[in-house]
Amino acid sequence: MNLLEVKGITKVFGEGTINERTALAQVDLELSAGDFVTVIGNNGAGKSTLLNCIAGVYSVDEGTIMLDGRNITKLPEHKRAENIGRVFQDPLKGTAFDMTIEQNLAIAYYKNKKRGLQPGISAKDRAFFREHLAMLEMGLEDKMTQKVKLLSGGQRQALTLFMAVIAEPKLLLLDEHTAALDPAAAATVLSLTDKFASRKDMCTLMITHNMKDALAYGNRTILMKSGKIMMDISGTEREAMTVEKLVEKFSIESDRMLL
């Protein structure tokens, strides 16, 4: 059974006005557990709209969205968040900047768990956070009482990614989550992304403007254009695909995607 099933979803903005725009047009997409799908396309192709419709930020005009066998099409965003983790392009999103690292982690970790009457963060919680923060190899395990606003952009985005997966979501949505980082930080966060996305009970959708990354990470790549999925490749077909072939075949306009 597919973990995520998107069937025939359509999203129109400004319907009935001179600014009417079809952002998604009868989009179908299926992801199995363990899938790590990279998403590329020019600006306005519908990439972020697709993620926002899946997450519940936007309601769809047509179609259905199923997650782990459950119809979530009509569920509000906060209900979907129980099973969906998100990381945005802006490192300032996704964390409470004036709270400590351990406080941010506690909020993320317990969002789907009952804490009972126990106040604060337990020694067991701290040990768990410390052990897992060490995986990031950024020294954050020694800064757990430091406020998030003191972290660098790369550290903050790595923490946000960790927070997105710590609650064990069924689906991880990444919207150009390395675009605002310097190359070294972006490489570190992508490496962590690859590690977290290897979880067999989760599927991942990652939007990127970097076509080299789109072909290097994950097991599938889809290309969107004018609100539709124009390409969905995996296996040997994907291994044989190059940035140059993508540009030639789909007339991709953004030079930034070639980086």
Backbone torsions as a table, in degrees:
resi	resn	phi	psi	omega
1	MET	NA	139.0	177.8
2	ASN	-70.8	142.4	178.1
3	LEU	-77.9	-38.2	176.6
4	LEU	-125.1	129.4	176.2
5	GLU	-130.2	114.5	176.0
6	VAL	-107.9	119.9	-174.9
7	LYS	-125.0	113.8	171.5
8	GLY	59.1	34.9	-176.8
9	ILE	-80.6	137.3	178.7
10	THR	-128.1	137.6	176.8
11	LYS	-136.0	121.3	179.6
12	VAL	-117.0	129.6	175.6
13	PHE	-101.9	141.8	177.3
14	GLY	64.3	35.4	-176.5
15	GLU	-58.4	133.1	178.3
16	GLY	83.5	2.2	178.8
17	THR	-112.8	172.9	179.0
18	ILE	-69.7	-15.9	179.4
19	ASN	-97.2	13.2	-178.6
20	GLU	-55.9	132.3	-179.2
21	ARG	-143.9	127.7	176.4
22	THR	-87.3	107.9	-177.4
23	ALA	-84.0	-33.6	176.5
24	LEU	-133.8	135.7	-176.6
25	ALA	-129.5	98.0	176.3
26	GLN	52.5	54.4	-177.4
27	VAL	-83.1	131.1	173.8
28	ASP	-116.9	134.9	178.4
29	LEU	-155.6	133.6	177.8
30	GLU	-127.7	132.4	177.4
31	LEU	-126.5	135.5	175.6
32	SER	-94.9	163.4	175.2
33	ALA	-58.6	133.6	-179.0
34	GLY	93.0	-13.6	177.4
35	ASP	-66.3	138.8	174.3
36	PHE	-127.2	101.5	-172.7
37	VAL	-107.7	124.5	175.5
38	THR	-93.5	143.8	-174.7
39	VAL	-122.6	124.2	178.3
40	ILE	-126.4	167.9	179.3
41	GLY	154.5	157.9	179.2
42	ASN	-65.1	165.7	174.2
43	ASN	-57.8	135.8	-179.6
44	GLY	84.4	6.6	-178.2
45	ALA	-74.1	-21.1	179.6
46	GLY	111.4	7.1	-175.8
47	LYS	-61.6	-56.3	-178.3
48	SER	-67.4	-33.9	177.3
49	THR	-61.9	-40.4	177.8
50	LEU	-59.3	-48.9	179.8
51	LEU	-63.7	-40.1	-179.3
52	ASN	-67.7	-33.1	176.6
53	CYS	-70.9	-39.4	177.8
54	ILE	-65.6	-39.6	-178.0
55	ALA	-76.9	-17.0	179.5
56	GLY	95.7	7.4	175.4
57	VAL	-66.0	-41.6	175.3
58	TYR	-114.2	142.5	170.7
59	SER	-84.4	151.4	179.6
60	VAL	-92.8	151.0	178.7
61	ASP	-84.9	-29.5	176.7
62	GLU	-145.3	159.9	173.0
63	GLY	95.3	177.9	-178.2
64	THR	-134.3	153.9	176.7
65	ILE	-128.7	120.9	179.6
66	MET	-114.3	136.0	176.0
67	LEU	-130.0	118.1	-179.7
68	ASP	53.8	42.9	176.9
69	GLY	81.1	1.5	-177.9
70	ARG	-110.4	133.3	177.7
71	ASN	-77.6	111.7	-177.3
72	ILE	-107.9	10.0	-173.7
73	THR	-53.9	-39.2	-175.7
74	LYS	-100.5	-1.4	-178.1
75	LEU	-70.7	141.7	175.4
76	PRO	-69.4	162.3	-175.3
77	GLU	-56.3	-43.8	-175.3
78	HIS	-67.0	-27.5	176.6
79	LYS	-74.4	-38.9	178.2
80	ARG	-66.3	-31.3	-177.4
81	ALA	-61.5	-16.7	177.0
82	GLU	-63.2	-27.2	-177.3
83	ASN	-122.7	4.5	-178.1
84	ILE	-126.4	126.8	173.4
85	GLY	-102.4	144.7	-178.4
86	ARG	-134.3	144.5	170.5
87	VAL	-133.4	131.6	-175.2
88	PHE	-101.3	173.1	179.8
89	GLN	-66.3	-39.0	-176.0
90	ASP	-80.6	117.5	178.8
91	PRO	-61.6	-16.0	180.0
92	LEU	-78.7	-15.0	176.9
93	LYS	-88.9	154.3	173.0
94	GLY	94.3	-11.0	177.4
95	THR	-133.4	157.3	173.0
96	ALA	-91.4	105.0	-167.1
97	PHE	-64.9	-26.6	-176.0
98	ASP	-97.3	10.1	175.8
99	MET	-109.1	162.6	-178.0
100	THR	-77.0	167.8	177.6
101	ILE	-58.8	-46.8	-177.4
102	GLU	-67.6	-32.7	177.2
103	GLN	-68.0	-41.2	176.2
104	ASN	-61.7	-43.4	179.8
105	LEU	-64.5	-38.8	179.7
106	ALA	-63.3	-41.1	178.3
107	ILE	-61.5	-45.7	-179.0
108	ALA	-67.5	-42.8	-175.2
109	TYR	-67.0	-36.4	-175.0
110	TYR	-98.6	10.5	-176.1
111	LYS	-64.7	-25.9	178.9
112	ASN	-115.8	13.9	-177.5
113	LYS	-121.6	150.6	175.5
114	LYS	-87.4	130.1	-176.2
115	ARG	-99.2	-9.8	-177.9
116	GLY	68.4	-145.1	-176.4
117	LEU	-97.4	0.0	-176.3
118	GLN	-70.8	120.3	-179.8
119	PRO	-85.3	159.0	171.6
120	GLY	67.1	-162.5	-177.2
121	ILE	-109.2	124.9	-176.0
122	SER	-79.1	164.8	176.4
123	ALA	-62.6	-34.0	177.8
124	LYS	-65.3	-42.4	177.2
125	ASP	-59.3	-47.3	-177.3
126	ARG	-61.3	-40.1	179.4
127	ALA	-64.9	-40.8	179.1
128	PHE	-64.8	-47.2	179.8
129	PHE	-62.4	-43.5	-178.2
130	ARG	-61.9	-45.6	-179.6
131	GLU	-59.8	-43.8	-175.9
132	HIS	-79.6	-32.1	175.4
133	LEU	-62.8	-31.4	179.5
134	ALA	-61.4	-25.4	178.0
135	MET	-63.2	-26.5	-178.4
136	LEU	-73.4	-19.3	179.2
137	GLU	55.7	43.0	179.2
138	MET	-123.6	3.3	-179.6
139	GLY	76.9	10.5	-177.1
140	LEU	-69.8	-21.3	178.6
141	GLU	-65.4	-18.6	177.8
142	ASP	-98.4	6.1	-177.6
143	LYS	-129.2	28.2	-171.6
144	MET	-64.3	-24.7	179.4
145	THR	-94.8	6.8	178.2
146	GLN	-85.7	143.2	-179.8
147	LYS	-72.2	144.1	-175.0
148	VAL	-62.2	-30.6	-177.3
149	LYS	-63.6	-14.6	179.8
150	LEU	-88.9	-5.0	-178.3
151	LEU	-81.7	156.6	173.5
152	SER	-74.0	167.8	179.0
153	GLY	-59.2	-42.2	-180.0
154	GLY	-66.2	-42.2	177.7
155	GLN	-63.2	-41.1	-177.4
156	ARG	-67.6	-40.9	180.0
157	GLN	-70.1	-35.3	175.6
158	ALA	-64.0	-41.4	177.7
159	LEU	-64.2	-43.0	179.5
160	THR	-61.7	-41.3	177.6
161	LEU	-62.6	-44.7	178.5
162	PHE	-61.1	-42.5	178.2
163	MET	-63.3	-33.5	-178.9
164	ALA	-68.7	-28.6	-176.5
165	VAL	-103.5	-12.3	-174.6
166	ILE	-65.8	-26.8	179.4
167	ALA	-87.7	8.0	176.0
168	GLU	57.0	62.3	179.0
169	PRO	-72.4	161.8	174.3
170	LYS	-79.6	-29.5	-174.6
171	LEU	-136.5	135.2	177.4
172	LEU	-115.5	123.5	-179.2
173	LEU	-111.8	122.9	-176.6
174	LEU	-122.4	114.5	-175.2
175	ASP	-106.2	88.0	-178.7
176	GLU	50.5	49.0	-169.9
177	HIS	-74.0	-4.3	176.2
178	THR	-114.0	0.3	-172.1
179	ALA	-64.2	-30.3	-176.2
180	ALA	-92.2	4.2	-175.3
181	LEU	-100.4	156.3	173.6
182	ASP	-71.2	161.2	-173.6
183	PRO	-53.6	-41.0	-178.6
184	ALA	-66.6	-45.1	179.0
185	ALA	-65.6	-39.2	179.2
186	ALA	-62.2	-41.5	179.4
187	ALA	-63.7	-40.1	179.2
188	THR	-64.6	-46.0	-178.8
189	VAL	-66.7	-36.6	177.4
190	LEU	-65.7	-39.5	177.5
191	SER	-62.6	-42.0	176.8
192	LEU	-65.0	-40.2	178.1
193	THR	-58.1	-45.7	-179.9
194	ASP	-60.6	-39.6	179.3
195	LYS	-65.7	-47.5	-178.0
196	PHE	-69.0	-35.4	-176.7
197	ALA	-71.6	-9.9	-180.0
198	SER	-76.0	-5.5	176.8
199	ARG	-59.4	128.5	-172.2
200	LYS	-77.0	-14.9	-177.5
201	ASP	-103.8	15.7	-178.5
202	MET	-134.4	149.0	171.3
203	CYS	-118.1	153.1	-172.9
204	THR	-129.2	134.6	172.5
205	LEU	-117.5	121.4	-177.3
206	MET	-125.0	114.6	172.7
207	ILE	-81.0	134.3	175.5
208	THR	-146.4	148.1	172.9
209	HIS	-95.1	-2.8	-179.0
210	ASN	-97.6	105.1	-174.0
211	MET	-68.8	-28.9	175.2
212	LYS	-62.3	-44.8	177.4
213	ASP	-64.5	-37.6	-178.6
214	ALA	-61.3	-33.4	-179.8
215	LEU	-91.1	-19.9	-176.8
216	ALA	-87.7	-27.6	-175.7
217	TYR	-110.7	151.6	177.0
218	GLY	80.2	-173.0	-178.4
219	ASN	-119.9	-5.4	177.0
220	ARG	-144.4	151.2	173.4
221	THR	-132.1	129.9	173.9
222	ILE	-116.2	146.9	177.2
223	LEU	-118.2	129.8	179.6
224	MET	-109.1	145.1	177.8
225	LYS	-151.6	128.2	177.5
226	SER	53.4	41.5	175.1
227	GLY	78.6	11.6	-179.4
228	LYS	-130.4	155.1	173.1
229	ILE	-86.3	114.1	-176.0
230	MET	-96.3	-18.3	-178.2
231	MET	-150.7	140.3	175.9
232	ASP	-144.5	102.2	-173.7
233	ILE	-121.3	150.7	177.1
234	SER	-155.2	178.0	175.1
235	GLY	59.0	-141.8	-175.7
236	THR	-65.2	-31.4	178.4
237	GLU	-63.4	-40.6	178.9
238	ARG	-71.0	-39.3	179.3
239	GLU	-61.6	-31.0	-179.2
240	ALA	-86.1	-11.4	-177.9
241	MET	-76.7	142.3	176.4
242	THR	-126.3	164.1	176.9
243	VAL	-58.7	-42.4	-178.2
244	GLU	-62.0	-40.5	178.6
245	LYS	-65.8	-38.5	178.7
246	LEU	-63.5	-46.0	-179.1
247	VAL	-61.6	-44.1	-178.0
248	GLU	-67.4	-41.8	-174.1
249	LYS	-76.3	-36.4	-172.5
250	PHE	-114.4	8.0	176.9
251	SER	50.9	49.7	179.3
252	ILE	-71.9	129.8	-168.4
253	GLU	-93.9	-30.4	-169.4
254	SER	-77.4	116.4	176.1
255	ASP	-60.5	-30.5	-178.2
256	ARG	-60.5	-25.0	-178.5
257	MET	-73.6	-14.0	-178.0
258	LEU	-86.3	-10.4	-174.8
259	LEU	-66.5	NA	NA
